Amino acid sequence: MPKAAITAVGGYVSDKVLSNADLEKMMDTNDEWITSRTGIHERRVLPKDQAVSDIGVDVVNQLLEKTNTSNEEIDLLICATCTGDYIIPDTANNICYKAGLTNTFGYDINAACSGFLFALYTASQFIETGRYKKVIVIGGEKMTSYMNYDDRTTSILFGDGGGGVLLEPSEKFGVIDAILKGDGVGSQMLKIDAGGSLNPMNQERLDNKENFVTQDGKQVFKRAVTGMSTTVEEVLNRNNLEPNEINWIVPHQANERIINSVARQLSFPMDRVMLNIDKYGNTSAGTIPLCLWEYESQLNKGDNIILTAFGGGFTWGSLYLKWAY
Ligand code: COA
């Protein structure tokens, strides 16, 4: 059975920066509080006329160019997002259309901040069956469309951006194992209340600002640390790996303190943990591909890499792969 190897990675953020100093002008907060509690210095904001498909199209073009692949060769594109361009149509389809992927079918996966991990594992099955040769996985968000800048505890955390990977069959490299989990107890602890079929948008809900992300930050924090560290441990054990055999852990970037706690629980050194939350904040399904994109030059063929994420749902998990180039 072939493995699904990552053969290229791309990333995209807009140039527009929303710094802690900018937030100080918008709400009662300060750089010291945000930096010490979250590790975030700034985030990127997509312009009004851009959305997740624009991230996706840019990333697709990078992937095709890097691998000398033509548009017609892509079989499937999965887009992980919880802030897609529209409710209908799905964003993956829109990315395919705008990027000229004429032989590609696409669909979205919404697992909030675990979205990229869930999409990558799903996509890898298509390669493993032998039926699909080239599959693109995008993870991207426009979180700023769902931020209530009167809610200083949540709005300071999130930014826009994302990335993606091309998957191709390989004998030796690629996705080896994953443990993915879910627990609906989290459904009320991290959510956007209105705009779905249960609470369709109306003026009253808009006035109550129910169209924005709300969360129980403390609960989410605790569950994120436990969820990520235990599934990393499970994946290591199941594959007879010691932490010193892992070259990189790529954690979802929600809060630097969460990442530090996960590394501490695993006794894993922070210099092998990818970190870029200081520049981008939490881009939900975008954080893991953005990390891979930024650290690409430090990765080597055969590296053992663990991706781990936690998000709304709750959803969480860890995935083990061998880097292919
Ligand atoms: N600036 C200044 N003060 C702030 C603030 C801000 N942006 N946000 C909250 N505060 C204040 C609170 O009002 C509170 O003040 P009080 O003690 O006078 O009531 C104080 O800071 C502490 O608030 P608290 O909510 O206890 O802070 P915390 O240490 O739990 O940090 C989060 C809050 C949201 C940063 C933290 O809980 C977190 O990161 N949780 C995980 C969230 C997450 O990652 N979600 C996405 C998961 S995928």
Boltz pocket constraint, residues with backbone or C-beta under 6 A from the ligand:
constraints:
  - pocket:
      binder: B
      contacts: [[A, 28], [A, 29], [A, 30], [A, 33], [A, 34], [A, 37], [A, 38], [A, 113], [A, 152], [A, 153], [A, 154], [A, 156], [A, 157], [A, 215], [A, 216], [A, 217], [A, 218], [A, 220], [A, 221], [A, 224], [A, 254], [A, 255], [A, 282], [A, 310], [A, 311], [A, 312]]
      max_distance: 6.0
